[in-house]
Amino acid sequence: MTALQSDRPACDLNFSNLSMTFWKNYDDHIRLGKRSGMTISGREERVSPAQRGIIPLNEKSMMSGSERHECVEVLRGIACLSVMWFHLTGFHATNGNALFPQGNLLEAAGAYGYLGVQLFFVISGFVIPYSLSRRGYMVNRDGLGFLFRRVVRIEPAYIASLVLVVVLQVASALTPASHAAMPGKDLAGSLILHFAYLAPWFHVPWLSPVYWSLAIEFQYYIAMLFFAPFLLSTRRALVYSFMLMTLILPLIVHDGRTLFPYLPLFGLGFVRYLAFRRLLTFAELSLLTVIILGLCWFTLDRPETFVAAFAFAFLFLPLTRPVPLLSFLGTISYSLYLVHVPIQIRIINLATRLPATTLIQYAAFLFATALSILVAYWFWRLVEKRSADLSRLIGPAPLLQKNI
């Protein structure tokens, strides 16, 4: 037993026992390289993974940060590029004009780019439990630390983007013939609600259309703070209780301001995590996947279902090397997600006041894309990367050095 394990305090909530059970299986399957042990069905089997029907993953590569890291990063890059494309081709300037006329090839190609947000939700469903499992998560010991890590990780960049949005809004209002309005007198109250992710609950519009998804993610972090030990357990009853809750809640709560309607998307990430932990047979994996995709079809929409299936399948790809551009965009995806809207809006406002020629439209598209990526890169270097590095120092150290 490692020092990290022996130093764990006792817990009255049985989460300690669950975590210790998980850690023992972790050592057996990963650190010691054993391939025998218990599946989620609770059966002790001393046969090969192929004979058990376990998904054949290169687990050592995944744990070292190559296959796992690149697969997630590339999918993040695809997600952020999709959202950026959607906003650039779909926004209307303050004079009411769009950059591209309806039916334009680029405009049509970006029509479903908003679904990139759904990709992010599937990714989070996998990444967060994986990160928690690496730290041997227990609520009584790590709950506040986990939440504090997430706050330190995401809040500085989020707050900096709010400042950027307000500053550019003021600058636009001061520009002659821009038709942009100055921020209202209720700006201070709006910012406070933004900091707490409560704006829609008080009928206050988001200052940027991407912020709504950050509120959903933050609710997800709070939910995982309390319920992650059920998913991290190797006990069949606890894991399936967690998954059953994931399936039932979207059928009960339909308020788009809450996490619950989007749980099927996170649920696919949970299934991917369970498959990664080698706790699912092929039959169990197939059944859970079909049920959750059916729930997506019923509670969300067809486009969301197709995109969710794509994201889920993509997380199984054996990527071991960076993919040009997409891996880079995945690295800076959070920064790019935050800053692209205020930058692109200004360029669209300018371009739509020039003659509506094909040259100007495509030049504005390329310039807005390049400038958004450039600003996002420096935003990542100066703000996001520093807060991410700081967040890794909080709480117990993971067994492996690389983080997603």
HUVEN-V461013 format. One record per backbone hydrogen bond with DSSP energy under -0.5 kcal/mol. CO is the residue of the C=O (numbers start at 1). NH is the residue of the N-H. Records with the same first field share a line. If there is no record, write none. Layout:
CO = NH ; NH
//
This chain:
2 = 6
3 = 7
5 = 8
11 = 14
14 = 18
15 = 19
16 = 20
17 = 21
18 = 22
19 = 23
20 = 24
21 = 25
22 = 26
23 = 27
24 = 28
25 = 29
26 = 30 ; 31
27 = 32
28 = 34
37 = 45
39 = 42
43 = 39 ; 45
45 = 37
48 = 52
49 = 53 ; 54
50 = 53
53 = 282
55 = 57
57 = 59
58 = 62
59 = 63
60 = 64
61 = 65 ; 66
62 = 65
66 = 70
67 = 71
68 = 72
69 = 73
70 = 74
71 = 75
72 = 76
73 = 77
74 = 78
75 = 79
76 = 80
77 = 81
78 = 82
79 = 83
80 = 84
81 = 85
82 = 86
83 = 87
84 = 88
85 = 89
86 = 90
87 = 91
91 = 99
93 = 96
97 = 93
101 = 104
104 = 108
105 = 109
106 = 110
108 = 111
110 = 113
112 = 115
113 = 116
114 = 117
115 = 119
116 = 120
117 = 121
118 = 122
119 = 123
120 = 124
121 = 125
122 = 126
123 = 126 ; 127
124 = 128
126 = 130
127 = 131
128 = 132
129 = 133
130 = 134
131 = 135
132 = 135 ; 137
133 = 136
134 = 399
138 = 142 ; 143
139 = 143
142 = 146
143 = 147
144 = 148
145 = 149
146 = 150
147 = 151
148 = 152
149 = 153
150 = 154
151 = 155
154 = 158
155 = 159
156 = 160
157 = 161
158 = 162
159 = 163
160 = 164
161 = 165
162 = 166
163 = 167
164 = 168
165 = 169
166 = 170
167 = 171
168 = 172
169 = 173
170 = 174
171 = 175
172 = 175
175 = 178
184 = 187
185 = 188
186 = 190
187 = 191
188 = 192
189 = 193
190 = 194
191 = 195
192 = 196
193 = 198 ; 199
194 = 197
198 = 201 ; 202
199 = 202 ; 204
200 = 203
203 = 205
208 = 211
210 = 213 ; 214
211 = 214 ; 215
212 = 216
213 = 217
214 = 218
215 = 219
216 = 220
217 = 221
218 = 222
219 = 223
220 = 224
221 = 225
222 = 226
223 = 226 ; 227
224 = 228
227 = 230 ; 231
228 = 231 ; 232
229 = 233
235 = 239
236 = 240
237 = 241
238 = 242
239 = 243
240 = 244
241 = 245
242 = 246
243 = 247
244 = 248
245 = 249
246 = 250
248 = 251 ; 252
249 = 252 ; 253
252 = 254
255 = 258
259 = 262
260 = 263
262 = 265 ; 266
263 = 267
264 = 268
265 = 269
266 = 270
267 = 271
268 = 272
269 = 273
270 = 274
271 = 275
272 = 276
273 = 277
274 = 279
275 = 278
279 = 40
280 = 55
281 = 285
282 = 286
283 = 287
284 = 288
285 = 289
286 = 290
287 = 291
288 = 292
289 = 293
290 = 294
291 = 295
292 = 296
293 = 297
294 = 298
295 = 299
296 = 300
301 = 305
302 = 306
303 = 307
304 = 308
305 = 309
306 = 310
307 = 311
308 = 312
309 = 313
310 = 314
311 = 315
313 = 316
314 = 317
317 = 319
318 = 320
322 = 324
323 = 327
324 = 326
325 = 329
326 = 330
327 = 331
328 = 332
330 = 333
332 = 336
333 = 337
334 = 338
335 = 339
336 = 340
339 = 343
340 = 344
341 = 345
342 = 346
343 = 347
344 = 348
345 = 349
346 = 350
347 = 351
348 = 352
350 = 353
351 = 354
355 = 357
357 = 361
358 = 362
359 = 363
360 = 364
361 = 365
362 = 366
363 = 367
364 = 368
365 = 369
366 = 370
367 = 371
368 = 372
369 = 373
370 = 374
371 = 375
372 = 376
373 = 377
374 = 378
375 = 379
376 = 380
377 = 381
378 = 382
379 = 383 ; 384
380 = 385
383 = 387
384 = 388
385 = 389
386 = 390
387 = 391
388 = 392
390 = 393
391 = 394
//
